[in-house]
Amino acid sequence: MQDRKRARKPWNAPWRRRASNYPMPEFSAEQGEAFKKFMRRDLEQTAQDMKVLGQEAKEHLHPARLGAGALSSIARLLEATGLALQFLSRKAEDALHYNTGDITAAGR
């Protein structure tokens, strides 16, 4: 029971224990400020990209557009199914060829 409690705590995770065995690199104040500047720039660019992607997704995933695409797919599927059934129907009719006077059913 105690092992379960220990395993659930994130600070006892195995990756955390392994990571604590390695010394953390030290940064100067200038390096920290440069890192902060780069991170802020990258996050702002990512936010702008996400806005653009969000607008594109709204356009491409509009319900009317999706509905039209689904309807088109169903129409093509039904058309192909109809053609396949017509082919089977013709094949069955061709197999039923008989001449006048042929026995077509068991008689008495």
Kinemage of the C-alpha trace (Angstrom):
@kinemage 1
@onewidth
@group {chain A} dominant
@subgroup {mainchain}
@vectorlist {calphas} color= white
{ca met a 1} P 0.000 0.000 0.000
{ca gln a 2} L 2.814 2.369 0.854
{ca asp a 3} L 4.505 1.668 -2.508
{ca arg a 4} L 1.360 2.789 -4.334
{ca lys a 5} L 1.300 6.090 -2.473
{ca arg a 6} L 4.961 6.657 -3.234
{ca ala a 7} L 4.493 5.832 -6.931
{ca arg a 8} L 1.661 8.355 -7.299
{ca lys a 9} L 3.712 11.295 -6.061
{ca pro a 10} L 5.341 13.077 -8.996
{ca trp a 11} L 8.413 14.046 -6.988
{ca asn a 12} L 9.224 10.337 -6.537
{ca ala a 13} L 9.111 9.588 -10.261
{ca pro a 14} L 12.112 7.573 -11.509
{ca trp a 15} L 12.966 10.147 -14.198
{ca arg a 16} L 13.143 12.820 -11.503
{ca arg a 17} L 15.517 10.777 -9.363
{ca arg a 18} L 17.770 10.138 -12.389
{ca ala a 19} L 17.707 13.797 -13.408
{ca ser a 20} L 18.777 14.880 -9.923
{ca asn a 21} L 21.995 12.881 -10.342
{ca tyr a 22} L 23.214 15.348 -12.984
{ca pro a 23} L 24.363 18.843 -12.027
{ca met a 24} L 22.313 21.722 -13.423
{ca pro a 25} L 24.240 24.098 -15.715
{ca glu a 26} L 24.680 27.577 -14.376
{ca phe a 27} L 23.502 30.592 -16.363
{ca ser a 28} L 24.626 34.180 -16.020
{ca ala a 29} L 22.070 36.971 -15.733
{ca glu a 30} L 22.818 38.022 -19.327
{ca gln a 31} L 22.294 34.481 -20.596
{ca gly a 32} L 19.032 34.262 -18.654
{ca glu a 33} L 17.777 37.531 -20.149
{ca ala a 34} L 18.748 36.405 -23.657
{ca phe a 35} L 16.989 33.081 -23.093
{ca lys a 36} L 13.882 34.904 -21.838
{ca lys a 37} L 13.940 37.176 -24.906
{ca phe a 38} L 14.246 34.218 -27.293
{ca met a 39} L 11.521 32.261 -25.513
{ca arg a 40} L 9.162 35.248 -25.580
{ca arg a 41} L 9.840 35.767 -29.309
{ca asp a 42} L 9.308 32.067 -30.073
{ca leu a 43} L 6.099 31.880 -28.047
{ca glu a 44} L 4.704 34.990 -29.727
{ca gln a 45} L 5.494 33.495 -33.155
{ca thr a 46} L 3.852 30.235 -32.089
{ca ala a 47} L 0.763 32.128 -30.911
{ca gln a 48} L 0.530 33.919 -34.274
{ca asp a 49} L 0.914 30.621 -36.133
{ca met a 50} L -1.815 29.040 -34.002
{ca lys a 51} L -4.188 31.913 -34.805
{ca val a 52} L -3.582 31.455 -38.535
{ca leu a 53} L -4.002 27.688 -38.261
{ca gly a 54} L -7.175 28.182 -36.245
{ca gln a 55} L -8.669 30.366 -38.961
{ca glu a 56} L -7.694 27.852 -41.648
{ca ala a 57} L -9.198 25.023 -39.622
{ca lys a 58} L -12.461 26.957 -39.215
{ca glu a 59} L -12.605 27.433 -42.967
{ca his a 60} L -11.711 23.873 -43.953
{ca leu a 61} L -13.699 22.174 -41.206
{ca his a 62} L -16.874 24.211 -41.601
{ca pro a 63} L -19.910 21.949 -40.982
{ca ala a 64} L -21.513 22.792 -44.341
{ca arg a 65} L -18.314 21.893 -46.147
{ca leu a 66} L -17.940 18.646 -44.214
{ca gly a 67} L -21.595 17.791 -44.853
{ca ala a 68} L -21.213 18.359 -48.584
{ca gly a 69} L -18.121 16.160 -48.665
{ca ala a 70} L -19.857 13.385 -46.735
{ca leu a 71} L -22.907 13.579 -49.007
{ca ser a 72} L -20.692 13.374 -52.086
{ca ser a 73} L -18.887 10.320 -50.688
{ca ile a 74} L -22.168 8.584 -49.872
{ca ala a 75} L -23.509 9.346 -53.372
{ca arg a 76} L -20.439 7.794 -54.996
{ca leu a 77} L -20.642 4.779 -52.719
{ca leu a 78} L -24.317 4.231 -53.533
{ca glu a 79} L -23.651 4.642 -57.249
{ca ala a 80} L -20.886 2.015 -57.133
{ca thr a 81} L -23.162 -0.301 -55.135
{ca gly a 82} L -25.940 0.151 -57.721
{ca leu a 83} L -23.580 -0.689 -60.580
{ca ala a 84} L -22.381 -3.806 -58.753
{ca leu a 85} L -25.980 -4.926 -58.170
{ca gln a 86} L -26.851 -4.327 -61.837
{ca phe a 87} L -23.882 -6.465 -62.864
{ca leu a 88} L -25.013 -9.292 -60.551
{ca ser a 89} L -28.573 -8.978 -61.870
{ca arg a 90} L -27.437 -9.303 -65.499
{ca lys a 91} L -25.236 -12.244 -64.620
{ca ala a 92} L -28.161 -14.010 -62.906
{ca glu a 93} L -30.473 -13.342 -65.875
{ca asp a 94} L -27.890 -14.723 -68.317
{ca ala a 95} L -27.669 -17.917 -66.283
{ca leu a 96} L -31.466 -18.402 -66.539
{ca his a 97} L -31.498 -18.915 -70.318
{ca tyr a 98} L -33.806 -21.768 -71.378
{ca asn a 99} L -35.625 -22.776 -74.563
{ca thr a 100} L -39.288 -23.555 -75.131
{ca gly a 101} L -40.088 -27.114 -74.196
{ca asp a 102} L -37.296 -27.442 -71.673
{ca ile a 103} L -38.265 -28.769 -68.271
{ca thr a 104} L -38.043 -25.858 -65.877
{ca ala a 105} L -39.703 -27.381 -62.839
{ca ala a 106} L -40.369 -30.833 -61.497
{ca gly a 107} L -43.682 -32.164 -62.849
{ca arg a 108} L -46.137 -34.828 -61.695
